[in-house]
Amino acid sequence: MDKNMFLVGLLIALLLAIFLSPFASPWPDGLEKVAENKGFINLGEVQPVITSPIPDYVWPGIKSERLATSVAGLVGTLILCGSGLGLGYFLKK
């Protein structure tokens, strides 16, 4: 893959994460809504093996919910990109 194309794609992904993530719906998704309505939402709540570094897309220490969501989107995109690069590097060898 061309390095410039990768950087352009990463830049687009970061811009989308920063500017569109604050507009994500705060309401539960369909599966969560059905679980709430049918009364079995608590059955799926177990202690996670790995705790989330950004729980509920709220960045600790940032008071503005929109800004915290943007930062969470930015960090999440960078983590996912880094993981993909690391996995690609590992699989290439």
KELO-147033 format. One line per 3 residues: number of its first residue (from 1); their letters; for each residue x, y, z of C-alpha. Coordinates in Angstrom, 3 decimals, decimal comma, always signed. Each point is the difference from the previous one (the first is absolute). Layout:
REM KELO-147033
NUM) A) X Y Z ~ ...
REM end
This chain:
REM KELO-147033
1) MDK) +0,000 +0,000 +0,000 ~ +1,186 +3,474 -0,832 ~ +1,023 +1,918 +3,127
4) NMF) -1,728 +3,185 -1,176 ~ -3,280 -1,829 -0,598 ~ +0,209 -1,484 +3,487
7) LVG) +0,564 +3,440 +1,533 ~ -2,887 +1,505 -1,961 ~ -2,281 -2,829 +1,137
10) LLI) +1,125 +0,407 +3,592 ~ -0,563 +3,759 -0,154 ~ -3,519 -0,500 -1,389
13) ALL) -0,771 -2,584 +2,712 ~ +1,289 +2,345 +2,717 ~ -2,013 +2,943 -1,313
16) LAI) -3,140 -2,132 -0,148 ~ +0,634 -1,271 +3,533 ~ +0,576 +3,498 +1,363
19) FLS) -2,849 +1,829 -1,719 ~ -2,715 -2,659 -0,344 ~ +0,307 -1,942 +3,265
22) PFA) -1,726 +2,739 +2,074 ~ -3,102 -0,547 -2,150 ~ -0,298 -3,708 +0,862
25) SPW) -3,330 -0,996 +1,464 ~ -0,067 -0,069 +3,808 ~ -2,874 -2,522 -0,028
28) PDG) +0,571 -3,745 +0,315 ~ +0,325 -2,094 -3,143 ~ -2,737 -2,449 -1,022
31) LEK) +1,326 -3,008 +1,893 ~ +0,520 +1,980 +3,188 ~ -3,488 +1,509 -0,279
34) VAE) -1,620 -3,436 -0,384 ~ +1,988 -1,297 +2,988 ~ -1,257 +2,949 +2,062
37) NKG) -3,614 -0,479 -1,133 ~ +0,031 -3,762 +0,652 ~ +1,731 +0,422 +3,364
40) FIN) +3,164 -2,014 -0,579 ~ +2,498 +2,845 -0,440 ~ +1,675 -0,830 +3,341
43) LGE) +0,724 -3,578 -1,058 ~ +2,583 +1,223 -2,489 ~ +1,868 +2,148 +2,484
46) VQP) +3,083 -1,858 +1,137 ~ +3,372 +1,178 +1,224 ~ +2,056 +0,668 -3,144
49) VIT) +3,305 -1,781 -0,494 ~ +1,566 +3,250 -1,170 ~ -1,439 +3,308 +1,170
52) SPI) -0,642 +2,666 -2,586 ~ +2,488 +2,876 -0,022 ~ -2,828 +2,289 -1,180
55) PDY) -3,228 -1,252 +1,603 ~ -3,174 +1,277 -1,700 ~ +2,134 +2,222 -2,239
58) VWP) +0,595 +2,425 +2,854 ~ +3,580 +1,132 +0,379 ~ +0,918 +0,466 +3,677
61) GIK) +0,737 +3,591 +0,957 ~ -1,790 +1,633 -2,939 ~ -3,191 +1,717 +1,122
64) SER) -1,482 +0,619 -3,462 ~ -1,793 -3,158 -1,142 ~ +0,408 +0,891 -3,696
67) LAT) +3,728 +0,645 +0,362 ~ +0,471 -3,179 +2,059 ~ -1,806 -2,018 -2,690
70) SVA) +2,204 +1,557 -2,698 ~ +3,153 -0,829 +1,939 ~ -1,268 -3,551 +0,568
73) GLV) -0,625 -0,339 -3,747 ~ +3,480 +1,310 -0,779 ~ +1,732 -2,299 +2,488
76) GTL) -2,106 -2,991 -1,031 ~ +0,838 +0,556 -3,662 ~ +3,712 +0,225 +0,781
79) ILC) -0,147 -3,162 +2,138 ~ -1,801 -1,902 -2,740 ~ +2,404 +1,249 -2,685
82) GSG) +3,019 -0,901 +2,124 ~ -1,435 -3,442 +0,720 ~ -0,594 -0,569 -3,699
85) LGL) +3,521 +1,097 -0,896 ~ +1,466 -2,216 +2,708 ~ -2,032 -2,999 -1,097
88) GYF) +0,948 +0,612 -3,640 ~ +3,662 +0,232 +0,916 ~ -0,218 -3,194 +2,037
91) LKK) -1,837 -1,922 -2,730 ~ +2,344 +1,248 -2,717 ~ +2,950 -1,740 +1,656
REM end
